[in-house]
Amino acid sequence: MALKGNFYQAKAHCESMGARLAAVDDEEEHTFIRQYIMADEARNATSWFTAATDEASEGTWVLSGWGDIPAPFTAWGPDEPNNNGGNQDCVQYHKVTKLFDDVQCSYSINFICETEAT
């Protein structure tokens, strides 16, 4: 389903469903998410929050909600992360490049939740 919210609302919504914001662990998961986003034109037209943030320490990307462990995989778009305006502490999949882009956590965009495989 396609829901929108800021980073904190997105995180809370995922957690209310017994899930967490998506933590991109490796190239395989990155490819899976990119294919998922590209498979639906409506989803392809938006941006999506992931669990990565550097809110606690600029330039140190961790996975919020995952014990704040270091983000194991980043696929930054060209010239990213750039902390444009000095307040870009959250990571989105950029709608055009399908790569990571740092954005303000207050933006209201779609988000990706994930659960452990059963």
Residue pairs with C-beta under 8 A, 6 or more apart in sequence:
2 42
2 43
2 46
2 110
3 10
3 13
3 110
3 111
4 46
4 108
4 109
4 110
4 111
5 13
5 108
5 109
5 111
6 105
6 106
6 107
6 108
7 49
7 53
7 64
7 90
7 105
7 106
7 107
7 111
8 105
9 108
10 21
10 49
10 111
11 20
11 21
11 51
11 64
11 65
13 111
13 113
14 20
14 21
14 65
14 111
14 113
14 114
15 65
17 113
17 115
18 115
19 113
19 114
19 115
20 51
20 65
20 66
20 113
20 114
20 115
21 49
21 50
21 51
21 64
21 65
21 111
21 112
21 113
21 114
22 33
22 50
22 51
22 111
22 112
22 113
22 114
23 50
23 51
23 52
23 63
23 66
23 71
23 72
23 114
24 30
24 33
24 50
24 52
24 71
24 72
24 73
24 74
24 75
25 72
25 73
26 72
26 73
27 73
27 75
29 73
30 73
30 75
33 93
33 112
34 93
34 98
36 43
37 43
37 44
37 48
37 93
37 98
38 44
38 98
43 110
44 95
45 95
46 95
46 109
46 110
47 92
47 93
47 94
47 95
47 101
47 103
47 107
47 109
47 110
48 92
48 93
48 109
48 110
48 111
48 112
49 90
49 91
49 92
49 109
49 110
49 111
49 112
50 91
50 92
50 93
50 100
50 111
50 112
51 63
51 64
51 65
51 66
51 71
51 91
52 61
52 62
52 63
52 64
52 71
52 74
52 90
52 91
52 100
53 61
53 62
53 64
53 89
53 90
53 91
53 105
54 60
54 61
54 62
54 81
54 89
54 102
55 64
55 89
55 90
55 105
56 62
56 68
58 83
58 89
59 81
60 70
61 70
61 71
61 74
61 81
61 91
62 68
62 69
62 70
62 71
63 69
63 70
63 71
71 91
74 91
74 100
75 99
75 100
76 99
76 100
76 101
77 94
77 97
77 99
77 100
77 101
78 97
78 99
80 94
80 99
80 100
80 101
80 102
81 88
81 91
81 100
81 101
81 102
82 88
82 102
83 102
84 102
85 104
87 104
88 102
88 103
88 104
89 102
89 104
89 105
90 102
90 103
90 104
90 105
90 107
91 100
91 101
91 102
91 103
92 100
92 101
92 102
92 103
92 107
92 109
93 99
93 100
93 101
93 112
94 100
94 101
103 109
